[in-house]
Amino acid sequence: MTIAESSAETADPSPAQTPRRPAPAVLIATLGMVGVVVSLMQTLVIPIIPSLPTLLSTSASNASWVITATLLAGAVFTPISGRLGDMFGKRRVLFVNLLALIAGSVVCASFSSLLPEVIGRSLQGAAVGAIPLGISIMRDELPAEKVGSAMAIMSATLGVGGAIGLPVAAAIAQNADWHMLFWTAAGMGVLCAVLVFIFVPESPVRTPARFDFGGAVGLSIALLALLIAITKGADWGWASGSILALFAVALVMFLGWGWYELRQAAPLVDIRVSARPRVLFTNVASIAVGFALYGMSLTFPQLLMAPEETGYGFGLSMVNAGLVMAPTGLVMMLLSPVSARLSAARGPKVTLMLGSAVIATGYLLAVVLMDSVWQIMLASVICAGGVGLAYAAMPALIMGAVPITETAAANGLNSLMRSVGTSTSSAVMSVVLAHMTIQLGTHVLPSREGFHTTFFIAMAAAVVAIALTACIPMGKKPAA
C-alpha cells in the first residue's frame, strides 16, 4: 500500500460540502450528456477538413494541427485530470474540464487563423478527461446495484459522441458559417457546466497528497513525442530523422518516467498498481479495441463518399454518410446496459472478449458485404455493437483491480490507452489508404483492395484484443 493510499480519507459529505444528492437517473443522465458532448469534440471539425487550409489561409500540413492538437491535449490531460480529481475533488476538476471546453470553443469561434484555432482545439481536447472523472463519480455516488450499468453508459459515450457528432457537425457546416460549429460546442459546454453545477455532488473520496509535477511533465513529453511521431509519420516520412528522433525521445522519456514514478510517494500514475496483470492486460487490450474502433470511423465514411465511378463507392455527401453511420452511436448506447448485465452475470472479462469478437465479425462482414449502403450500415452497426460491449466492460475490470482512492487516475490511464489505439489506427489506416489507390480522372482515391486491407487490419486488432483479454486474471478488488 502506498503512502497515498494509507493517507486517503473518506468523509461523509455535509450540506455545506456538496449539493443535495439528485436521483440516480438524473446523475447518470447528466454525466452521460457530458461524456457525449466532450467526445463529440473529436469529430467536430471532420466535415471541414478539406476546406481548413483555405479557411485558415495556411498549408494543408499546418492545418492538420487543428486535428492533431485535440488528440495530443486529450492524451496529455486525461491522466492528469484523473489524478487531480482523486486529490482535489472529481466534481471540481470535471467543472474545470468543461470550462476549458467552453473557452476553447469560444476561441475557435472568434478567429479565422491557424494559431488561435490550434490553441482553442487544444483546450477542447483537454476536456476529454471528463469521461474517466464521470465514471469515478458514478462509482462514488451511486447505489451499488446501479454502478455497473451507469459506468457502462459513461464509458460508451467515448464512441457515441464521435458517431453522432459526424452527421450533426456535417449538417451545421453545410448550412451555416463554419464558426457556428464552435459556437454550438460552446453552448453545449455551458449547458453541461450548469447541469454539473446543479446536479453533480462532490465526491467525499479524496487522496490528500502533493501533485506530482515531475511525473506530469515527464509523461507529457513522452506522450507528445510518441503521438506526434505516430500522427505525423506519414506526412514527414516514417524513416525521416525527425520521426525517428521523436520515437527515440518517447522511449527514453517513458523509461525515465517509469523509473521516476516508482520512487515517488504519491506518483501521478501508480506503476505498481498499473502493472497488476488485471490492469495491465485490460489497458493493453484497450489499445487494440481503440485501434479497431477508429478503423470504422475513418474507413466506412470514405467508402460511402467514394464516387460511384470507382465501382465500389456510393457517392454520398458528408451529411448522408454521417446519417448512415449515426445508428452506430445509438447501438453503442443501447448495448451499454446489456454489457453491464452480462458483466454482472458472467464477469467483465467475458464481456470484453465477446465485444472484441463481435468487432472482428463486423469487419469480416465488411469485406464480404460492400455492394450496397445497407450492407455497409449493417457491418458498421455490428462493429459498433462490439465496441459498445467492450468499452462498457473496461471500467468494471479497472475498478475491480484498483483502490477506491485511485479510481479517477486509473480510469484516466485507461482512457489514455484507448486514445493511443485510435491515434495509431489513424496513422496506419491513412498510410494504407494513401498507398493502395486508383486513378479516377485527376483524382487519386483509395482502392477496393485498400479498404479490404484496412478491414483485415482492424479485424486483426480485435483478435489481438481477444487474446490479451484471455490473459486477464480474475480476482477480487484489493482493499483501499
VEXSESE-914680 format. One line per 10 residues: number of its first residue (from 1); their letters; for each residue x, y negated, z of C-alpha. Coordinates in Angstrom, 2 decimals. Layout:
BEGIN
NUM) a) X:Y:Z ~ ...
This chain:
BEGIN
1) mtiaessaet) 0.00:0.00:0.00 ~ 1.38:-3.40:-0.96 ~ 1.52:-6.46:1.28 ~ -1.20:-7.98:-0.90 ~ -3.45:-5.02:-0.18 ~ -2.76:-4.96:3.53 ~ -3.44:-8.69:3.83 ~ -6.65:-8.62:1.85 ~ -9.70:-9.74:3.75 ~ -13.39:-9.17:3.20
11) adpspaqtpr) -15.62:-11.71:4.88 ~ -19.38:-11.84:4.87 ~ -20.43:-14.85:2.82 ~ -22.37:-17.55:4.61 ~ -24.79:-20.07:3.09 ~ -22.02:-22.65:3.22 ~ -19.70:-20.46:1.21 ~ -21.98:-19.31:-1.57 ~ -25.40:-19.98:-3.09 ~ -28.35:-17.73:-2.30
21) rpapavliat) -27.88:-14.37:-3.99 ~ -30.01:-14.01:-7.12 ~ -31.87:-10.89:-8.15 ~ -29.50:-8.30:-9.67 ~ -31.20:-8.65:-13.07 ~ -30.56:-12.41:-13.06 ~ -26.88:-11.94:-12.17 ~ -26.43:-9.29:-14.86 ~ -28.18:-11.42:-17.48 ~ -26.12:-14.49:-16.59
31) lgmvgvvvsl) -22.77:-12.74:-16.68 ~ -23.78:-10.79:-19.81 ~ -24.56:-14.07:-21.59 ~ -21.20:-15.46:-20.51 ~ -19.48:-12.39:-21.95 ~ -21.27:-12.68:-25.30 ~ -20.53:-16.41:-25.63 ~ -16.87:-16.02:-24.70 ~ -16.29:-13.10:-27.06 ~ -18.11:-14.95:-29.84
41) mqtlvipiip) -15.14:-17.35:-29.95 ~ -13.11:-14.58:-31.61 ~ -15.23:-14.64:-34.79 ~ -16.36:-18.27:-34.69 ~ -14.10:-19.51:-37.50 ~ -14.09:-16.42:-39.73 ~ -16.63:-17.94:-42.19 ~ -14.43:-20.99:-42.80 ~ -11.06:-19.21:-43.03 ~ -10.78:-19.64:-46.85
51) slptllstsa) -11.53:-23.37:-46.50 ~ -9.33:-24.11:-43.49 ~ -6.26:-25.30:-45.47 ~ -8.41:-27.87:-47.29 ~ -10.41:-28.86:-44.21 ~ -7.26:-29.42:-42.15 ~ -5.08:-30.76:-45.00 ~ -2.40:-28.15:-44.43 ~ -0.99:-24.93:-45.89 ~ -2.68:-21.55:-45.61
61) snaswvitat) 0.18:-20.29:-43.44 ~ -0.17:-23.18:-40.99 ~ -3.98:-22.91:-40.98 ~ -3.72:-19.28:-39.85 ~ -2.54:-20.55:-36.47 ~ -6.13:-21.62:-35.82 ~ -6.91:-17.89:-35.66 ~ -3.69:-16.75:-34.03 ~ -3.80:-19.36:-31.25 ~ -7.05:-17.98:-29.85
71) llagavftpi) -5.68:-14.46:-29.80 ~ -2.42:-15.48:-28.11 ~ -4.12:-17.63:-25.48 ~ -6.59:-14.86:-24.66 ~ -3.81:-12.32:-24.26 ~ -1.75:-14.59:-22.00 ~ -4.52:-15.95:-19.78 ~ -6.65:-12.82:-19.30 ~ -4.35:-11.08:-16.78 ~ -3.52:-14.43:-15.16
81) sgrlgdmfgk) -7.21:-15.27:-14.73 ~ -7.81:-11.87:-13.18 ~ -5.07:-12.32:-10.61 ~ -6.19:-15.88:-9.78 ~ -9.73:-14.57:-9.35 ~ -8.60:-11.94:-6.86 ~ -6.68:-14.60:-4.93 ~ -8.84:-17.73:-5.02 ~ -12.34:-16.56:-5.91 ~ -13.69:-14.93:-9.05
91) rrvlfvnlla) -16.62:-17.32:-9.50 ~ -14.31:-20.33:-9.19 ~ -11.89:-19.05:-11.84 ~ -14.80:-17.96:-14.07 ~ -16.11:-21.52:-13.93 ~ -12.66:-22.86:-14.88 ~ -12.60:-20.49:-17.87 ~ -15.92:-21.87:-19.08 ~ -14.69:-25.44:-18.65 ~ -11.70:-24.52:-20.85
101) liagsvvcas) -14.08:-23.16:-23.49 ~ -16.14:-26.37:-23.40 ~ -13.06:-28.61:-23.57 ~ -11.56:-26.62:-26.42 ~ -14.80:-26.70:-28.38 ~ -15.12:-30.47:-27.97 ~ -11.52:-30.99:-29.11 ~ -12.08:-28.83:-32.22 ~ -15.38:-30.59:-32.98 ~ -13.82:-34.05:-32.68
111) fssllpevig) -10.84:-33.71:-35.02 ~ -10.01:-32.51:-38.54 ~ -6.26:-31.96:-38.32 ~ -4.15:-28.90:-37.51 ~ -2.64:-29.68:-34.10 ~ -5.89:-30.60:-32.29 ~ -7.60:-27.55:-33.79 ~ -4.84:-25.24:-32.57 ~ -4.97:-26.80:-29.10 ~ -8.76:-26.50:-28.99
121) rslqgaavga) -8.76:-22.93:-30.22 ~ -6.14:-22.05:-27.58 ~ -8.44:-23.40:-24.88 ~ -11.30:-21.36:-26.31 ~ -9.13:-18.24:-26.27 ~ -8.14:-18.83:-22.63 ~ -11.80:-18.32:-21.68 ~ -11.72:-14.61:-22.62 ~ -10.61:-13.89:-19.06 ~ -14.24:-14.50:-18.05
131) iplgisimrd) -15.19:-10.97:-19.09 ~ -12.99:-8.98:-16.66 ~ -13.86:-11.53:-13.97 ~ -17.56:-10.87:-14.63 ~ -17.03:-7.13:-14.31 ~ -15.33:-7.60:-10.96 ~ -18.04:-9.94:-9.68 ~ -20.62:-7.28:-10.52 ~ -18.72:-4.71:-8.50 ~ -18.53:-7.05:-5.54
141) elpaekvgsa) -22.10:-8.35:-5.58 ~ -24.47:-5.73:-6.96 ~ -26.03:-2.74:-5.19 ~ -24.04:0.43:-5.79 ~ -26.78:2.00:-7.92 ~ -26.67:-0.89:-10.39 ~ -22.93:-1.41:-10.66 ~ -22.28:1.25:-13.32 ~ -24.84:0.04:-15.86 ~ -24.04:-3.63:-15.18
151) maimsatlgv) -20.29:-3.16:-15.74 ~ -21.06:-1.20:-18.90 ~ -23.14:-4.07:-20.28 ~ -20.48:-6.66:-19.41 ~ -17.70:-4.60:-20.94 ~ -19.70:-4.10:-24.14 ~ -20.03:-7.87:-24.61 ~ -16.44:-7.83:-25.90 ~ -17.76:-6.15:-29.04 ~ -21.29:-7.59:-29.03
161) ggaiglpvaa) -20.21:-11.23:-29.21 ~ -17.94:-10.57:-32.14 ~ -20.63:-8.63:-34.00 ~ -23.41:-11.19:-33.67 ~ -21.02:-14.12:-33.98 ~ -20.25:-13.42:-37.62 ~ -23.75:-13.96:-39.10 ~ -24.52:-16.82:-36.70 ~ -21.28:-18.64:-37.50 ~ -21.71:-17.98:-41.22
171) aiaqnadwhm) -25.23:-19.42:-41.19 ~ -24.07:-22.57:-39.38 ~ -21.04:-23.03:-41.64 ~ -23.15:-22.55:-44.77 ~ -25.89:-25.01:-43.80 ~ -24.09:-27.70:-41.77 ~ -20.78:-29.51:-41.37 ~ -18.09:-27.14:-40.09 ~ -17.64:-29.20:-36.93 ~ -21.13:-28.06:-35.91
181) lfwtaagmgv) -19.63:-24.62:-35.19 ~ -17.70:-26.13:-32.32 ~ -20.45:-28.43:-31.06 ~ -22.66:-25.33:-30.88 ~ -19.94:-23.47:-28.98 ~ -19.60:-26.41:-26.56 ~ -23.37:-26.41:-25.96 ~ -23.39:-22.68:-25.23 ~ -20.43:-23.13:-22.90 ~ -22.26:-25.86:-20.97
191) lcavlvfifv) -25.34:-23.66:-20.65 ~ -23.25:-20.76:-19.35 ~ -21.43:-23.00:-16.86 ~ -24.73:-24.30:-15.50 ~ -26.11:-20.77:-15.14 ~ -22.94:-19.59:-13.39 ~ -23.09:-22.57:-11.02 ~ -26.72:-21.80:-10.14 ~ -26.92:-18.02:-10.15 ~ -23.47:-16.51:-9.57
201) pespvrtpar) -22.33:-16.31:-5.92 ~ -18.70:-16.44:-4.91 ~ -17.27:-13.05:-4.04 ~ -16.09:-12.70:-0.44 ~ -13.36:-10.24:-1.51 ~ -10.01:-12.04:-1.64 ~ -6.32:-11.16:-1.73 ~ -4.50:-14.01:0.06 ~ -1.01:-14.38:-1.42 ~ 1.24:-16.80:-3.26
211) fdfggavgls) 0.73:-16.82:-7.01 ~ 3.48:-15.00:-8.89 ~ 4.63:-17.79:-11.23 ~ 7.72:-15.88:-12.30 ~ 5.65:-12.88:-13.30 ~ 3.17:-15.10:-15.17 ~ 5.93:-16.84:-17.14 ~ 7.71:-13.58:-17.94 ~ 4.54:-11.81:-19.08 ~ 3.52:-14.83:-21.17
221) iallalliai) 6.84:-14.95:-23.01 ~ 6.81:-11.20:-23.63 ~ 3.21:-11.22:-24.91 ~ 3.74:-14.26:-27.12 ~ 6.83:-12.73:-28.70 ~ 5.09:-9.38:-29.27 ~ 1.81:-10.74:-30.64 ~ 3.39:-13.39:-32.86 ~ 5.58:-10.67:-34.36 ~ 2.54:-8.43:-34.92
231) tkgadwgwas) 0.25:-11.12:-36.36 ~ 2.89:-12.85:-38.49 ~ 4.83:-9.81:-39.66 ~ 3.01:-9.60:-42.98 ~ 3.49:-13.32:-43.71 ~ 7.13:-13.62:-42.64 ~ 8.27:-10.14:-43.68 ~ 8.48:-7.19:-41.30 ~ 12.23:-6.90:-41.83 ~ 12.91:-10.63:-41.54
241) gsilalfava) 15.29:-11.90:-38.89 ~ 12.54:-13.88:-37.16 ~ 10.23:-10.89:-36.73 ~ 12.99:-8.54:-35.61 ~ 14.21:-11.16:-33.14 ~ 10.69:-11.56:-31.73 ~ 10.33:-7.80:-31.23 ~ 13.73:-7.74:-29.51 ~ 12.75:-10.62:-27.23 ~ 9.47:-8.86:-26.40
251) lvmflgwgwy) 11.27:-5.62:-25.49 ~ 13.86:-7.34:-23.30 ~ 11.26:-9.54:-21.61 ~ 8.89:-6.65:-20.87 ~ 11.73:-4.63:-19.31 ~ 12.91:-7.62:-17.29 ~ 9.36:-8.49:-16.27 ~ 8.72:-4.94:-15.07 ~ 11.92:-4.96:-13.02 ~ 10.94:-8.31:-11.50
261) elrqaaplvd) 7.35:-7.30:-10.71 ~ 8.48:-4.17:-8.85 ~ 10.39:-6.38:-6.44 ~ 7.57:-8.81:-5.65 ~ 5.45:-8.55:-2.51 ~ 2.40:-9.94:-4.36 ~ 3.03:-9.32:-8.08 ~ 0.90:-10.67:-10.92 ~ 0.37:-7.05:-12.02 ~ 0.96:-4.23:-9.54
271) irvsarprvl) 3.15:-1.98:-11.66 ~ 2.83:0.89:-9.23 ~ -0.95:0.83:-9.41 ~ -0.87:0.35:-13.20 ~ 1.45:3.35:-13.51 ~ -1.05:5.69:-11.86 ~ -1.94:8.22:-14.56 ~ -5.64:7.37:-14.48 ~ -4.96:3.66:-15.01 ~ -2.07:4.14:-17.42
281) ftnvasiavg) -3.80:6.55:-19.79 ~ -7.02:4.52:-19.70 ~ -5.11:1.38:-20.69 ~ -3.21:3.09:-23.48 ~ -6.46:4.65:-24.74 ~ -7.93:1.13:-24.69 ~ -5.29:0.04:-27.19 ~ -6.35:2.83:-29.54 ~ -10.07:2.06:-29.17 ~ -9.45:-1.66:-29.69
291) falygmsltf) -7.49:-0.78:-32.83 ~ -10.40:1.28:-34.16 ~ -12.94:-1.44:-33.30 ~ -11.17:-4.18:-35.23 ~ -10.77:-1.92:-38.24 ~ -14.56:-2.00:-38.54 ~ -14.80:-5.77:-38.05 ~ -12.12:-6.50:-40.65 ~ -12.75:-3.98:-43.43 ~ -16.53:-3.48:-43.64
301) pqllmapeet) -17.34:-7.18:-44.31 ~ -14.64:-7.32:-47.01 ~ -16.10:-4.23:-48.65 ~ -19.61:-5.70:-48.57 ~ -18.42:-9.01:-50.06 ~ -16.23:-7.48:-52.78 ~ -17.58:-8.24:-56.30 ~ -19.82:-5.62:-57.86 ~ -17.48:-5.58:-60.87 ~ -14.94:-3.66:-58.78
311) gygfglsmvn) -17.18:-0.61:-58.94 ~ -17.39:-0.26:-55.17 ~ -18.19:-3.76:-53.82 ~ -21.68:-5.20:-53.30 ~ -21.10:-8.91:-53.90 ~ -22.83:-10.04:-50.70 ~ -22.42:-13.53:-49.30 ~ -20.77:-14.04:-45.92 ~ -24.16:-14.59:-44.30 ~ -25.69:-11.45:-45.81
321) aglvmaptgl) -22.62:-9.37:-44.99 ~ -22.84:-10.65:-41.43 ~ -26.51:-9.69:-41.25 ~ -25.66:-6.17:-42.42 ~ -23.11:-5.95:-39.61 ~ -25.34:-7.61:-36.99 ~ -27.03:-4.34:-35.86 ~ -23.64:-3.16:-34.59 ~ -23.87:-5.66:-31.74 ~ -27.36:-4.53:-30.84
331) vmmllspvsa) -26.28:-0.88:-30.84 ~ -23.33:-1.63:-28.56 ~ -25.59:-3.37:-26.07 ~ -28.31:-0.70:-26.18 ~ -25.81:2.11:-25.62 ~ -24.13:0.44:-22.64 ~ -26.74:1.69:-20.11 ~ -26.64:5.11:-21.80 ~ -22.89:5.14:-21.29 ~ -23.34:4.26:-17.62
341) rlsaargpkv) -25.83:7.09:-17.07 ~ -23.61:9.54:-18.92 ~ -20.62:8.43:-16.85 ~ -22.62:8.89:-13.65 ~ -23.65:12.39:-14.71 ~ -20.50:13.66:-16.41 ~ -17.80:11.16:-15.47 ~ -16.40:8.18:-17.41 ~ -13.63:10.33:-18.85 ~ -16.18:12.41:-20.77
351) tlmlgsavia) -17.94:9.25:-21.92 ~ -14.72:7.70:-23.22 ~ -13.86:10.90:-25.12 ~ -17.36:11.08:-26.59 ~ -17.25:7.43:-27.63 ~ -13.90:7.90:-29.36 ~ -15.24:10.99:-31.16 ~ -18.27:9.02:-32.38 ~ -15.97:6.27:-33.69 ~ -13.95:8.85:-35.63
361) tgyllavvlm) -17.17:10.30:-37.07 ~ -18.30:6.86:-38.21 ~ -15.09:6.22:-40.11 ~ -15.21:9.66:-41.69 ~ -18.72:8.87:-42.94 ~ -17.47:5.53:-44.26 ~ -15.02:7.38:-46.51 ~ -17.80:9.54:-47.91 ~ -20.65:7.01:-47.90 ~ -19.61:3.96:-49.92
371) dsvwqimlas) -22.29:3.92:-52.60 ~ -24.89:1.57:-51.10 ~ -25.29:-1.15:-48.48 ~ -27.40:1.05:-46.19 ~ -24.64:3.66:-46.13 ~ -22.10:1.07:-45.02 ~ -24.55:-0.14:-42.39 ~ -25.03:3.43:-41.14 ~ -21.29:4.02:-40.86 ~ -20.78:0.70:-39.07
381) vicaggvgla) -23.62:1.40:-36.63 ~ -22.16:4.82:-35.78 ~ -18.72:3.28:-35.21 ~ -20.31:0.57:-33.06 ~ -22.17:3.20:-31.05 ~ -18.88:4.88:-30.26 ~ -17.30:1.55:-29.30 ~ -20.26:0.82:-27.01 ~ -19.85:4.15:-25.24 ~ -16.07:3.83:-24.98
391) yaampalimg) -15.87:0.20:-23.88 ~ -18.52:0.71:-21.22 ~ -16.64:3.68:-19.74 ~ -13.29:1.91:-19.34 ~ -14.15:-0.32:-16.35 ~ -15.51:2.68:-14.46 ~ -12.22:4.52:-14.94 ~ -10.21:1.46:-13.88 ~ -12.43:0.63:-10.90 ~ -12.16:4.18:-9.65
401) avpitetaaa) -8.37:4.01:-9.53 ~ -7.52:0.61:-8.03 ~ -8.18:-1.01:-4.63 ~ -11.15:-3.37:-4.46 ~ -8.75:-6.27:-3.83 ~ -7.20:-5.84:-7.30 ~ -10.26:-5.28:-9.47 ~ -10.12:-8.54:-11.42 ~ -6.41:-8.22:-12.16 ~ -6.80:-4.57:-13.17
411) nglnslmrsv) -9.74:-5.36:-15.47 ~ -7.81:-8.27:-16.91 ~ -4.94:-5.96:-17.78 ~ -7.38:-3.51:-19.40 ~ -8.89:-6.30:-21.48 ~ -5.37:-7.29:-22.49 ~ -4.72:-3.76:-23.73 ~ -7.80:-3.97:-25.93 ~ -6.52:-7.28:-27.32 ~ -3.17:-5.69:-28.15
421) gtstssavms) -5.08:-2.97:-30.01 ~ -7.16:-5.43:-32.03 ~ -4.08:-7.54:-32.84 ~ -2.15:-4.52:-34.05 ~ -5.15:-3.36:-36.07 ~ -5.44:-6.75:-37.74 ~ -1.80:-6.62:-38.79 ~ -1.87:-3.02:-40.02 ~ -5.19:-3.27:-41.87 ~ -4.19:-6.55:-43.50
431) vvlahmtiql) -0.93:-5.04:-44.77 ~ -2.73:-2.01:-46.22 ~ -5.40:-4.08:-47.97 ~ -2.80:-6.55:-49.26 ~ -0.65:-3.84:-50.82 ~ -3.31:-1.48:-52.19 ~ -5.04:-3.76:-54.68 ~ -6.67:-4.05:-58.07 ~ -6.68:-6.92:-60.57 ~ -10.08:-8.39:-61.43
441) gthvlpsreg) -9.66:-11.29:-63.80 ~ -7.45:-13.78:-61.99 ~ -8.27:-12.31:-58.58 ~ -6.38:-9.63:-56.66 ~ -8.68:-7.57:-54.45 ~ -8.28:-4.57:-52.14 ~ -8.80:-1.29:-53.97 ~ -11.18:1.52:-53.09 ~ -8.16:3.59:-52.04 ~ -7.06:0.71:-49.80
451) fhttffiama) -10.38:0.78:-47.95 ~ -10.22:4.57:-47.68 ~ -6.73:4.30:-46.18 ~ -7.87:1.79:-43.55 ~ -10.77:4.05:-42.62 ~ -8.44:7.03:-42.20 ~ -6.02:4.95:-40.09 ~ -8.85:3.77:-37.82 ~ -10.15:7.34:-37.57 ~ -6.65:8.49:-36.57
461) aavvaialta) -6.60:5.80:-33.85 ~ -9.88:7.17:-32.49 ~ -8.44:10.69:-32.46 ~ -5.40:9.39:-30.57 ~ -7.80:7.82:-28.05 ~ -9.43:11.24:-27.55 ~ -6.05:12.84:-26.89 ~ -5.00:10.11:-24.46 ~ -8.32:10.29:-22.62 ~ -7.90:14.04:-22.23
471) cipmgkkpaa) -4.74:13.29:-20.23 ~ -6.61:11.13:-17.69 ~ -6.77:12.93:-14.32 ~ -9.96:12.62:-12.33 ~ -9.88:11.67:-8.70 ~ -11.42:9.53:-6.02 ~ -10.79:5.82:-5.72 ~ -7.98:5.01:-3.33 ~ -8.86:3.16:-0.17 ~ -8.44:-0.58:-0.35
